[in-house]
Amino acid sequence: MTLLVRTHTGFLINTIYKVITILTHFPAGQDVYFHKNHMIKYVRLTGVIVAMEEVSGWMVYTLDDSSGINIEISCAVPRKPSENEKGSIGSLESIKSNAISAPNPAPLKPTNPETLQLISPDGPNLTNIDVGSVVKVKGGIGIFREQKQIRPKVITILEDTNAELKCWHDMLKFRRDILSKPWVV
């Protein structure tokens, strides 16, 4: 059996530097890139969010993995809840009315609108992602103004150094076991 599935439908685990400089793309392709003769459609990167901004309906994060190059991660801005939705999702008034009717009322916990989930229409959950967050990003490679960007499918905040080290270990293992060997039909 071939290893096509491992790099074509799986995630290329690598550094930003390698994604920007090593991967080749053929213009007639369908967002398919190549590393030597391995077909690549998706990547997984680990790093620190060093900048973020909202531009024309897009949330753009800048990811730095200390490889020497940064990359932008862009996805559609999450829909902001309306005032009616904010009031119906755990507002203090609705909690009070439920607590009065309940036989054993739960302690009152006011809900802060900032704790609402921020989920992009493109898929990733953007809640709690801020400058300084260490994240693992899985997504496709896109090009905007002749620069490679990541179109995220999943963004995960890494809670501790051990999780980050595991990601780097996985990358080294992937390079050694998969990318260092040519794909043969």
C-alpha positions in Angstrom: 0.0 0.0 0.0 1.2 3.5 -0.7 1.7 6.5 1.6 -0.4 8.8 -0.5 -3.1 9.1 2.1 -0.5 10.2 4.7 0.5 13.4 2.9 -2.4 14.1 0.5 -5.4 13.7 2.8 -3.5 13.9 6.1 -1.7 16.9 7.5 1.8 17.9 6.6 3.5 18.5 9.9 6.3 21.0 9.3 7.6 24.5 10.1 6.4 27.7 8.5 9.7 28.2 6.8 9.4 24.8 5.0 5.8 25.5 4.1 6.7 28.9 2.6 10.0 28.0 0.9 10.0 24.3 0.1 6.5 23.5 -1.1 5.9 23.9 -4.8 2.6 24.6 -6.5 1.5 24.1 -10.0 -1.0 26.8 -11.1 -3.3 24.4 -12.7 -3.5 22.4 -9.5 -6.4 22.4 -7.0 -4.6 23.7 -4.0 -2.2 20.8 -4.1 1.4 21.3 -3.3 4.4 19.1 -3.5 7.4 18.3 -1.2 9.7 16.4 -3.4 7.1 14.0 -4.8 4.8 13.9 -1.8 1.4 15.5 -2.6 0.4 18.0 0.1 -3.1 19.5 0.6 -3.2 20.3 4.4 -0.6 21.4 6.9 -0.3 21.4 10.7 1.7 24.2 12.2 2.5 25.1 15.8 3.5 28.5 17.1 2.7 31.7 18.9 0.1 34.2 17.7 2.1 37.5 17.4 -0.6 39.7 15.8 -4.2 39.7 15.0 -6.5 42.0 13.1 -10.0 42.1 11.5 -9.9 43.2 7.9 -12.9 43.5 5.6 -14.8 40.5 7.2 -11.7 38.4 7.7 -9.9 37.6 10.9 -6.2 37.5 10.2 -3.7 36.1 12.7 0.0 36.1 12.3 1.7 32.9 13.5 5.4 32.7 14.4 7.1 29.3 15.1 10.7 30.8 15.4 11.7 29.2 12.1 12.6 32.6 10.6 9.3 33.3 8.7 5.8 34.2 9.9 2.6 33.2 8.1 -0.9 34.6 8.2 -3.9 32.5 9.2 -7.1 33.9 7.8 -10.7 32.9 8.2 -14.1 34.6 8.1 -15.1 36.8 11.1 -17.5 35.1 13.4 -21.0 36.4 13.4 -21.6 38.7 16.3 -24.6 37.9 18.5 -27.4 40.4 18.4 -28.7 42.0 21.6 -31.7 39.6 21.7 -29.3 36.6 21.5 -27.1 38.0 24.2 -30.1 38.3 26.5 -31.4 34.8 25.8 -28.1 33.1 26.3 -27.7 33.0 30.0 -28.3 36.7 30.9 -28.6 37.5 34.6 -32.3 38.2 34.2 -33.0 34.8 32.7 -30.9 33.0 35.3 -32.8 34.9 38.1 -36.2 33.9 36.6 -35.2 30.3 36.3 -33.7 30.3 39.8 -37.0 31.6 41.4 -39.1 28.9 39.7 -36.6 26.1 40.6 -37.1 24.2 43.9 -33.4 24.3 44.7 -32.0 27.3 42.9 -28.5 27.2 41.6 -26.1 30.0 42.6 -26.3 33.0 40.3 -23.5 33.3 37.8 -23.8 36.3 35.5 -22.8 35.6 32.0 -20.3 37.8 30.3 -20.9 38.4 26.6 -17.2 37.9 26.1 -17.5 34.2 27.1 -19.7 33.4 24.2 -18.2 31.0 21.6 -16.7 32.8 18.6 -16.9 30.2 15.8 -15.9 31.3 12.3 -18.2 30.3 9.4 -15.1 28.6 8.0 -15.1 26.2 11.0 -12.5 27.1 13.6 -13.4 28.1 17.1 -11.7 31.5 17.7 -12.7 31.8 21.4 -9.8 32.8 23.7 -7.3 33.1 20.8 -5.3 36.2 21.4 -1.8 37.6 20.9 0.6 35.4 22.9 -1.5 32.2 22.6 0.5 29.1 21.7 -1.6 27.3 19.1 -1.7 24.3 16.8 -3.3 25.1 13.5 -4.6 22.6 11.0 -5.8 23.8 7.6 -5.3 24.2 3.9 -2.8 26.4 2.1 -4.2 29.4 0.2 -2.6 32.2 -1.7 -3.5 35.9 -1.2 -1.6 38.6 -3.1 1.1 36.0 -4.0 1.7 35.1 -0.3 0.9 31.7 1.2 -1.7 31.8 4.0 -3.3 29.1 6.0 -7.1 28.6 5.7 -7.7 27.0 9.1 -10.1 24.1 9.8 -9.1 23.7 13.4 -7.2 26.0 15.8 -6.3 24.5 19.2 -4.8 26.4 22.1 -1.9 24.5 23.6 -2.3 24.7 27.4 1.3 23.9 28.4 4.9 23.4 27.3 4.5 19.6 27.2 1.8 19.9 24.6 3.9 22.2 22.5 6.9 19.8 22.8 4.8 16.9 21.7 3.8 18.8 18.5 7.5 19.5 17.8 8.3 15.8 18.4 5.5 14.7 16.0 6.9 17.1 13.4 10.4 15.6 13.6 9.0 12.0 13.5 6.9 12.9 10.5 9.9 14.3 8.7 12.0 11.3 9.5 9.5 8.6 8.8 7.5 10.1 5.9 9.1 13.1 4.2 12.6 11.8 4.1 11.6 8.8 2.0 10.4 9.3 -1.6 6.9 8.2 -2.3 6.8 5.2 -4.7 3.8 4.0 -6.5 
